[in-house]
């Protein structure tokens, strides 16, 4: 039977009806707030290409973490911007470096009420802006980089990170990090593998956020946007190496990849709504071209619907507040 016996509009008739039959809902505990801290700041510095996002001071980062807890956000992902950079990103390994101090500060502020996550990558710390050390010919040396990732991971675990996020897309990075953590006595520190991370034009505003020194691109190690099956291979390899969770990044242009990964993954799946996605919605809303709140809610719901159990979004705390209002 079809029309007039079947009228799907019956289940869309009122807001209460739509809420009752909704197939997917976003919960604040599924949201992760990416946050930047910059060494040497006296006050937070706005990121011009990401309205509403700042480079934090220690105090403002503590406040942001506390606010996230109050609003029920699940986690916070920390990125550090050092005062000085070098060819090997040594500030990322320094126990007293900006990121490791930030991890300890946030843990002392929120304890276990928020999952404290940290970025294991060299790009913020190198004077060339790449995610690994360079070989003599200027290429990124995969194997030489792995040892540095292992050191970074151990220092971040010592500082108090619950979860480490290796984002550099070096082959073998998860295995090396897992082994280093276990040998250092951090068996309970989890690894969120950036398993399928694509080279993307939508990372642009992030470059400003971390004051990137990058020249050229990262296409030799981040995935090619044309490839879909390869993402499954990357996820499988990271799972074999001991990943506790896996991520697809970016989210918006890769929802098919996210759905593929969610279908096959035996571990929780995250997706990162990246800086360019944030900036486009904010810019369009500022011009009056779209409804800001509805666009934010719809975009995040789309990521959830595609299969993400955890969503990194710069709107995490704001969206959590809206979700709480809706529930009440």
Buried (B, 14 or more C-beta within 10 A) or exposed (E): EEEEEEEEEEEEEEEEEEEEEEEEEBEBBBBBBBBBBBBEBEEBBEBEBBBEBBBBBBEBBBBBBBBBBEBBBBBBBBBBBBEEBEEBBBBBBBEEBBBBBBBBBBBEBBEEEBBBBBBBBBBBBBEBBBBBBBEEEEEBBBEBBBEBBBBBBBBBBBBBBBBBBBBBBBBBBBBBBBBBBEEBEBEEBBBBBBBBBBBBEBBBBBBBBBBBBBEEEBEEBBBEBEEEEBBBEBBBBBBEBBBBBBBBBBBBBBBEBBBBBBEEBEBBBBBBBBBBBBBBBBEBBEEEEBEBEEBBBEBBBBBBBBBBBBBBBBBBBBBBBBBEEEEE
